[in-house]
Amino acid sequence: MSPEPARPSSLPATGVFVTFDAAAGGPAPYFRRAFDTSSRPRKATLRVTALGIVEPYLNGVRVGDQVLAPGWTSYRHRLTVSSYDVTELVTAGSNVVGAIVGEGWAVGRLGYEGKNNHYADRPALFLELELDHGDHTDVIATGPEFTAATGAVLACSLYDGETWDARLEPRGWCEPGFDATGWQPVREFDWDTGVLVEPMAPPIRRIEELAPVSVTPRPGGRYVVDFGRILTGWTRLTVEGPAGTTVTLRHAELLRDGELDPTTLRTALATDRYTLRGGGPETWEPRFTFHGFRFVEVDGWPGEFTAGALVAVVVHSDMSRTGWLETSDERVNRLHANVVWSMRGNFVGVPTDCPQRDERLGWTGDLHAFAPVATFLYDVRGVLGSWLADLSVEQAEQGTVPFVVPDVLSTPSPPTALWGDAAVGVPWTMFQEYGEEEILRRAYPSMAAYVRDIAGRLDERGLWSTGFQYGDWLDPDAPEDRPSEGKTDRHLVAQAYFSRATAQLARTAEILGRSADVTEFTALAHRVRAAFRREYLTPAGRVVNETATAYSLVIAFDLLEPDQLAVAGKRLAEISARNGFRISTGFAGTPHLLPALTRAGHVEEAYLTLMQTELPSFLYPVTMGATTIWERWDAIRPDGTLHPSGMTSLNHYAYGAVADWLHRVVGGLEAVEPGYRRVRIAPIPGGGLTHATLTHDTVHGRIDISWRIAEDLMAVDVALPAGVEATVVLPADPGGRVLAVGAGRHHWEYRMPVATREVVHTMDTPLRVLAEDTRIWRALTEVFAEHFPGIPIDGKAPEAAAISLNILLEYVPQASEGLRADLEAALAPESAG
Ligand code: BGC
């Protein structure tokens, strides 16, 4: 069943799309039109878009600071038009308006299937220049009066890079007085102007520039430039040399033996070429491509290359930053910074999986996993509002939510959990952040259509038990070449996610006052949850499929009754401990692992998991120098080799979902009401952290939280904006105070009670952790010496991270009766010391 298509309100258009045949598959077309105006207009507005990437000019001036416009949307339904006030650029008399149009998403190679021309076979331009003279308005619009030629842009591809020959640039081509002899007539390009819309998303811009951190000469007169971190964008060069010299810039995420290793780019060539005009310094940067890179190889440089000649330009959607977190642990800070940079690198118009290889698609599951972090870090109402509008029109057309939005895959997408239910989970997450019912109202037809579609696929027991599923995608234990074959039953994952989606939709129907739907979806939610419980849960609270993902999902998605939580939580803690607190979850489970441990009262295990540095773990990539989040934990293995699967993006935000827990538990901020009018502030210190500072710009203003431990003193600071009410649960407070506070600055300082300063250890605590407590370890060593004379037990050995006293007991079933009692006594606070 399809939703009613969301109706984008289209802009009135007087122009038509124009194209230039000579530009098909080759150089980028330049379009121009000269016009006269007897007087300067009161106001001049330029509206422009393209099938391709457009760079508009008026009287020789590059208009605006948007790059990669119009970005990528579901062009057949929504093509956005940029508007600029160009009043200052129009003169009385002769004027010229024009644009260069590169291939971009519409024309060039796009998607891992290697196809071109997803939307058009050549670039096409649409432009309207409105001259408001007060008593009348003239419109200069694309049509037969335009002419076209080719110029310096010999090739441009998002994946492969740009080739620019400055000698071929028709200098002054967009200024009055230019001799346009030889420019050819344009041809009308058949494209429905009814799809033209105002942009919902902020434009893509150059956001930041980075200088090289090192330049290393290589054989053959080449240089390797390191920008110190992985970023998305391009480089700008300033060069002087003889005409006809070509400088080649190759980009990569990685070096191997001092040379670029392009493996993570797959077939994307990421190579820009600039041929000099000669006769003085020249500055150039590409406009019709972007790269995901840290390293650049410079080849063919005339003379000696110096670091000042190249700068990296960081490019992404120009969103406002809204969330920050800092802790006392530099590794955790790096992890968080890596999440931020992976978001920045992948919000280039569309939220993508990765920005570097021959892919860069709006994978729905990746965003669904990452959405709570995205909404905390940046104001994503624009980018995700636009993306959801595309999702809903494409879903309406296809009947299911495509794997990628906009959809350029050659085959239809069967519905699969985490990916398809992005239609429900993403607007729901945005509503939690911004509290705007309009977000839900707009998404509602798409949310309901997704849920009704899956409801129709349930078997007679209410289970989603057939069809394709990505499952717990990229479970580290899945076969290397079959990432969807993780150890957690894929239909269990699907049922759990569908249970959450139905609950979110039932709530949405309630919020929007759709009473008939409330009845329908509430009943469905109960049926799906009950079916899950019948099929996959034991009455005590164990899950038939005992994996960290299965337990994380049942705990996080409310699939348990209260009396089952303790059992499930204990099993999750045990599984985590057995794994040495390494990660055993994929895309579906990882976002929920630390929240589930915490919710079940195992915050210590959550911290042990966070702080683990051995592979696979959150911090392992940090120890390997990562500056972004990787697609898989072992993308680069300890010996420096790459995972052999060909899926080793070093800039993939999905696993960055862990930052949500950092914000809620380490930073301690949670919205109790959508939009943060009422919040719960309850940081839980742990993991050896001694302070954390969180700042969040909510729709009601800025919230600041900070806690700091010095010796046995705890200091907590909270600042709230007007209109926001908080319940503050003071961490490690001897009185266990829970306070209600309002706007303003609040400060508390107190001595922590001895009991909470000492970590409470149990029979499930790993030996590695016990060994760090000298008093307890001394007591335990005595017990070991008595019961296992002559056998050394090393609490620092790698396997000690996975072995607890309970597990030790399992290994020695013949152990004496008294062993358990002695071990328990050694753990008791009074016996130690
Ligand atoms: C993408 C993922 C995506 C997955 C699903 C990959 O190629 O990079 O992040 O979700 O495919 O199949």
Residues whose N, C-alpha, C, O or C-beta is under 5 A from the ligand:
A	BS01	BGC	D353 W363 G365 D366
